[in-house]
Amino acid sequence: MYKIIGADLKEYGPVPAERVRKWIAEGRVDGQTRACAEGAGDWKPLSEFPEFAGVITDRSGVVAPPRINASIGDKLAAEIIARDYRVDIGDCFSRSWALLRDNFWLLVGATALVFVVRVGLGFFLVVGIPTNVLLGFVLQGGLSLLFLKRLRAQPADLGVTFSGFTLALLPLIVSGLIAHALTFIGFFLCVIPAVYLIVAWWLFTPLLILDKGLDFWPALECSRRVVTHHWWQCFGLFLLAALVGLLGLAACGIGIFFTVPVAVGAMVCAYENIFCAPPAANALPPPASAPSNLPSVPSPAPAPTPPPSPDVGTVSTTPVTPNTTSEAPPPASQT
């Protein structure tokens, strides 16, 4: 639970993290908004809270750099496994198609740009393959972050596709090297470990680094633990996404610029469903305005109201309490 100081300098809360994320998306709070975690006692900008690093944007719409925190990965994985999840493959592809339809040129253009960059690097035989390995998660993460921001209806342009270079270049490179190296070894030992690692690491690790602010190993471990909990469902999503992406080759290769965005969007929708689902309603504490531990007191019977005097008008005796709070703070742009 969190308290914040709104643009009107009034205190709001305590509210759960999901409500704060909603206010961020609505522009009511931003990275400079002062906030305090319940029980912490110290007020600091929202940009210093790792749990909001992936959703905070500044006034120009550029994502604030994530704060790397190794302890978040274990807590996040434990919370997701405890509440459980289900990968609805049909729903992921349905939402992905709707996302592509509403942002067609942006998402298709970004996907084509990443494809051209990676294919272009392949023409340099000596450095092309190593560079593709080094930058694989960097480009995948930036493209996925663009899809994620549009899925959340947040402002995003083509530049977000390359945000991995500025937000978390080193963690993305190191995690990509580890994933490639151990998967490659897995193919020599046995194909099954390699397939397991591809699904466990390659689906969500780049987004966990960019969206949740995890370092390379916490992101790899968090992704592996969560995916392993329902590995076959995630494998089904990965396999169908790969098949949909390859369908574009049937149209002289041009079709991949339309099928690959659908595949990428489906995996991003699955990430949002699994890692960013709101907590269950019964997991939230009761509202501060309605404590649940107060005894129930029966209301006294209302006293009969005497008829008004013919010479004096009726005067209401009900006290008027001014409303000093609102459900949400005013937009942060008012400050």
C-alpha positions as CSV (number, residue, x, y, z in Angstrom):
1,M,0.0,0.0,0.0
2,Y,1.2,3.5,-0.9
3,K,0.5,7.1,-0.1
4,I,1.2,9.9,-2.5
5,I,1.2,13.7,-2.6
6,G,-0.9,14.9,-5.5
7,A,-0.5,17.9,-7.7
8,D,-2.8,19.8,-5.4
9,L,-0.4,19.0,-2.5
10,K,-3.1,16.8,-0.8
11,E,-2.3,13.3,0.5
12,Y,-4.0,10.4,-1.2
13,G,-4.1,6.8,0.0
14,P,-3.2,4.3,1.2
15,V,-3.9,2.6,-2.2
16,P,-2.5,-0.7,-3.7
17,A,0.3,-0.7,-6.3
18,E,-2.2,-1.4,-9.1
19,R,-4.0,1.9,-8.3
20,V,-0.7,3.8,-8.4
21,R,0.1,2.2,-11.8
22,K,-3.4,3.2,-13.1
23,W,-2.7,6.8,-11.9
24,I,0.6,6.7,-13.7
25,A,-1.0,5.6,-16.9
26,E,-3.7,8.3,-16.6
27,G,-1.0,11.0,-16.1
28,R,-2.2,11.9,-12.6
29,V,1.2,11.1,-11.1
30,D,4.7,10.8,-12.6
31,G,8.3,10.0,-11.6
32,Q,8.6,13.2,-9.5
33,T,5.5,12.6,-7.5
34,R,6.3,12.1,-3.8
35,A,5.2,8.8,-2.4
36,C,5.6,6.7,0.7
37,A,5.2,3.0,1.2
38,E,3.0,2.1,4.1
39,G,5.1,1.5,7.1
40,A,8.2,2.9,5.6
41,G,7.9,6.5,6.9
42,D,10.1,8.1,4.3
43,W,8.8,10.1,1.3
44,K,10.6,9.9,-2.1
45,P,9.9,10.2,-5.8
46,L,8.0,7.4,-7.5
47,S,10.9,7.0,-9.9
48,E,12.9,5.6,-7.0
49,F,10.4,2.7,-6.4
50,P,11.7,-0.4,-8.4
51,E,8.1,-1.8,-8.7
52,F,7.0,1.2,-10.8
53,A,10.2,1.6,-12.9
54,G,8.6,-0.1,-16.0
55,V,5.5,2.1,-16.1
56,I,6.8,5.6,-15.1
57,T,7.2,8.0,-18.0
58,D,8.4,11.6,-18.0
59,R,6.5,14.4,-19.7
60,S,8.1,13.6,-23.1
61,G,6.9,10.0,-22.9
62,V,10.4,8.4,-22.6
63,V,10.6,5.5,-20.2
64,A,12.5,6.2,-17.0
65,P,15.6,4.1,-16.6
66,P,14.8,1.0,-14.5
67,R,16.4,0.5,-11.1
68,I,18.0,-2.9,-10.9
69,N,17.1,-4.8,-7.7
70,A,18.1,-8.5,-7.4
71,S,15.5,-9.2,-4.6
72,I,12.5,-8.4,-6.8
73,G,12.9,-11.5,-9.0
74,D,12.4,-14.0,-6.2
75,K,9.5,-12.1,-4.7
76,L,7.8,-11.7,-8.1
77,A,8.2,-15.3,-9.0
78,A,6.9,-16.5,-5.6
79,E,3.9,-14.2,-5.8
80,I,2.9,-15.4,-9.3
81,I,3.3,-19.1,-8.5
82,A,1.3,-18.6,-5.3
83,R,-1.7,-17.0,-7.1
84,D,-1.2,-19.3,-10.1
85,Y,-1.9,-18.3,-13.7
86,R,-3.2,-19.8,-17.0
87,V,-1.9,-19.1,-20.5
88,D,-5.0,-18.7,-22.7
89,I,-3.4,-19.0,-26.1
90,G,-6.5,-18.1,-28.1
91,D,-7.0,-14.9,-26.0
92,C,-3.4,-13.9,-26.4
93,F,-3.6,-14.1,-30.2
94,S,-7.0,-12.4,-30.2
95,R,-5.7,-9.5,-28.2
96,S,-2.5,-9.4,-30.3
97,W,-4.5,-9.1,-33.5
98,A,-6.6,-6.2,-32.0
99,L,-3.4,-4.5,-30.9
100,L,-1.9,-4.8,-34.4
101,R,-5.1,-3.6,-36.0
102,D,-5.1,-0.4,-33.8
103,N,-1.4,0.3,-34.2
104,F,-0.7,-1.3,-37.6
105,W,1.9,0.9,-39.2
106,L,3.9,1.5,-36.0
107,L,4.1,-2.2,-35.0
108,V,4.7,-3.5,-38.5
109,G,7.3,-0.8,-39.2
110,A,9.1,-1.5,-35.9
111,T,9.1,-5.3,-36.6
112,A,10.4,-4.7,-40.2
113,L,13.1,-2.4,-38.9
114,V,14.4,-5.0,-36.4
115,F,14.2,-7.7,-39.0
116,V,16.2,-5.6,-41.5
117,V,18.9,-4.8,-38.9
118,R,19.3,-8.5,-37.9
119,V,19.4,-9.7,-41.5
120,G,21.8,-6.9,-42.4
121,L,24.2,-8.0,-39.7
122,G,24.1,-11.5,-41.1
123,F,25.8,-10.3,-44.3
124,F,29.0,-9.7,-42.3
125,L,30.1,-13.3,-41.9
126,V,32.9,-12.6,-39.4
127,V,31.1,-10.3,-37.0
128,G,27.5,-10.8,-38.1
129,I,26.7,-13.9,-36.1
130,P,28.5,-12.8,-32.8
131,T,26.8,-9.4,-33.1
132,N,23.4,-10.9,-33.6
133,V,24.0,-13.0,-30.4
134,L,25.2,-10.0,-28.5
135,L,22.2,-7.8,-29.6
136,G,19.6,-10.5,-29.7
137,F,17.9,-9.8,-26.4
138,V,18.5,-6.0,-26.8
139,L,16.5,-5.8,-30.0
140,Q,13.9,-8.4,-28.8
141,G,13.4,-6.5,-25.6
142,G,13.0,-3.1,-27.2
143,L,10.5,-4.4,-29.8
144,S,8.5,-6.2,-27.0
145,L,8.6,-3.1,-24.9
146,L,7.0,-1.1,-27.7
147,F,4.2,-3.7,-28.0
148,L,3.8,-3.7,-24.2
149,K,3.5,0.1,-24.0
150,R,0.9,0.2,-26.8
151,L,-1.0,-2.7,-25.1
152,R,-1.1,-0.5,-21.9
153,A,-2.3,2.5,-24.0
154,Q,0.9,4.4,-23.1
155,P,2.6,6.8,-25.5
156,A,5.3,5.2,-27.6
157,D,7.0,5.8,-30.9
158,L,9.5,4.0,-33.1
159,G,12.4,5.0,-30.9
160,V,11.2,2.7,-28.1
161,T,12.2,-0.2,-30.4
162,F,15.9,0.6,-29.6
163,S,15.3,1.6,-25.9
164,G,17.2,-1.5,-24.9
165,F,20.5,0.2,-25.9
166,T,19.8,3.1,-23.4
167,L,17.8,1.5,-20.6
168,A,19.6,-1.8,-19.8
169,L,22.2,-2.6,-22.4
170,L,24.5,-4.6,-20.2
171,P,21.9,-6.8,-18.5
172,L,20.3,-7.6,-21.8
173,I,23.7,-8.5,-23.4
174,V,24.8,-10.7,-20.5
175,S,21.4,-12.5,-20.2
176,G,21.4,-13.0,-24.0
177,L,24.9,-14.5,-23.9
178,I,24.0,-16.9,-21.1
179,A,20.8,-18.0,-22.8
180,H,22.5,-18.6,-26.1
181,A,25.5,-20.4,-24.6
182,L,23.6,-22.8,-22.3
183,T,20.9,-23.4,-25.0
184,F,23.7,-24.3,-27.5
185,I,25.3,-26.6,-24.9
186,G,21.8,-28.2,-24.3
187,F,21.5,-29.1,-28.0
188,F,24.8,-31.1,-27.8
189,L,23.8,-32.8,-24.5
190,C,20.3,-33.5,-25.5
191,V,17.6,-31.6,-27.5
192,I,15.1,-31.7,-24.6
193,P,17.2,-29.4,-22.2
194,A,17.7,-26.9,-25.1
195,V,13.9,-26.8,-25.8
196,Y,13.2,-26.4,-22.1
197,L,15.6,-23.4,-21.8
198,I,14.4,-21.7,-25.0
199,V,10.9,-21.6,-23.6
200,A,11.9,-20.9,-20.0
201,W,14.4,-18.0,-20.9
202,W,13.6,-16.6,-24.3
203,L,9.9,-15.8,-23.9
204,F,10.0,-13.2,-21.1
205,T,13.5,-12.5,-19.9
206,P,14.1,-9.3,-22.0
207,L,10.8,-7.8,-20.8
208,L,11.5,-8.6,-17.2
209,I,14.7,-6.7,-17.5
210,L,13.2,-3.6,-19.2
211,D,9.8,-3.6,-17.6
212,K,10.5,-4.9,-14.1
213,G,14.1,-3.5,-13.7
214,L,15.7,-6.9,-12.9
215,D,19.3,-7.7,-13.4
216,F,20.3,-10.4,-15.9
217,W,20.4,-13.4,-13.5
218,P,17.3,-12.5,-11.4
219,A,15.4,-12.0,-14.7
220,L,16.5,-15.4,-16.1
221,E,15.6,-17.2,-12.8
222,C,12.3,-15.4,-12.4
223,S,11.3,-16.3,-16.0
224,R,12.5,-19.9,-15.6
225,R,10.6,-20.4,-12.3
226,V,7.4,-18.9,-13.5
227,V,7.4,-20.6,-16.9
228,T,8.3,-24.0,-15.4
229,H,5.1,-23.7,-13.2
230,H,3.1,-24.2,-16.5
231,W,5.8,-25.1,-18.9
232,W,3.5,-26.9,-21.4
233,Q,1.1,-24.0,-21.7
234,C,4.0,-21.7,-22.4
235,F,5.5,-24.2,-24.8
236,G,2.2,-24.3,-26.7
237,L,2.2,-20.5,-26.9
238,F,5.9,-20.4,-28.1
239,L,5.3,-23.2,-30.7
240,L,2.2,-21.5,-32.1
241,A,3.9,-18.1,-32.2
242,A,6.8,-19.7,-34.1
243,L,4.5,-21.3,-36.6
244,V,2.5,-18.1,-37.2
245,G,5.7,-16.2,-37.7
246,L,6.9,-18.8,-40.3
247,L,3.6,-18.6,-42.2
248,G,4.8,-15.3,-43.6
249,L,7.4,-17.1,-45.7
250,A,4.6,-18.6,-47.8
251,A,4.1,-15.1,-49.4
252,C,7.6,-14.8,-50.8
253,G,8.8,-13.8,-47.4
254,I,6.9,-10.5,-47.3
255,G,4.2,-12.0,-45.1
256,I,6.5,-12.2,-42.2
257,F,6.1,-8.5,-41.7
258,F,2.5,-9.2,-40.9
259,T,2.7,-12.5,-39.1
260,V,5.7,-11.8,-36.9
261,P,4.0,-8.8,-35.3
262,V,1.0,-11.0,-34.4
263,A,3.4,-13.6,-32.9
264,V,5.3,-11.0,-30.9
265,G,2.1,-9.4,-29.7
266,A,0.8,-12.7,-28.5
267,M,3.9,-13.3,-26.3
268,V,3.7,-9.8,-25.0
269,C,0.0,-10.3,-24.1
270,A,1.0,-13.5,-22.3
271,Y,3.6,-11.6,-20.3
272,E,1.1,-9.0,-19.3
273,N,-1.4,-11.6,-18.2
274,I,1.2,-13.6,-16.2
275,F,3.6,-11.0,-14.7
276,C,1.4,-7.9,-14.4
277,A,-2.0,-9.3,-13.3
278,P,-3.6,-7.4,-10.4
279,P,-3.6,-9.1,-7.1
280,A,-6.7,-11.0,-6.0
281,A,-9.5,-8.8,-4.5
282,N,-9.3,-10.8,-1.2
283,A,-5.6,-10.2,-1.0
284,L,-6.1,-6.4,-0.4
285,P,-6.7,-5.0,3.1
286,P,-10.1,-3.4,3.7
287,P,-10.4,0.3,2.9
288,A,-9.1,2.7,5.6
289,S,-12.5,4.4,5.6
290,A,-14.4,1.2,6.5
291,P,-12.5,-0.8,9.1
292,S,-13.6,-4.4,9.3
293,N,-12.9,-4.8,13.0
294,L,-15.4,-2.3,14.4
295,P,-18.4,-3.9,16.1
296,S,-21.8,-3.5,14.5
297,V,-24.0,-1.1,16.4
298,P,-27.7,-1.0,15.6
299,S,-29.0,2.3,14.5
300,P,-31.5,4.0,16.8
301,A,-35.0,4.5,15.6
302,P,-35.5,7.9,14.1
303,A,-37.3,10.4,16.3
304,P,-40.6,11.8,15.0
305,T,-40.2,15.1,13.3
306,P,-42.6,17.8,14.6
307,P,-44.6,19.7,12.0
308,P,-43.1,23.0,10.9
309,S,-44.4,26.2,12.5
310,P,-46.6,28.2,10.2
311,D,-44.4,31.3,10.9
312,V,-40.9,29.7,10.7
313,G,-39.5,27.9,7.7
314,T,-38.1,24.4,8.0
315,V,-34.4,24.4,8.8
316,S,-32.2,21.3,8.1
317,T,-30.3,20.2,11.2
318,T,-28.1,17.7,9.3
319,P,-24.5,18.8,9.5
320,V,-22.6,19.4,6.3
321,T,-19.2,17.8,6.1
322,P,-16.9,19.3,3.5
323,N,-15.3,16.8,1.1
324,T,-11.6,17.3,1.4
325,T,-10.5,14.3,-0.6
326,S,-11.2,12.8,-4.0
327,E,-10.9,9.3,-5.5
328,A,-7.9,10.3,-7.6
329,P,-5.4,13.1,-7.5
330,P,-5.5,15.8,-10.3
331,P,-3.2,15.3,-13.3
332,A,0.5,15.7,-12.5
333,S,0.8,18.3,-15.3
334,Q,-1.0,20.8,-13.1
335,T,2.1,21.1,-10.9
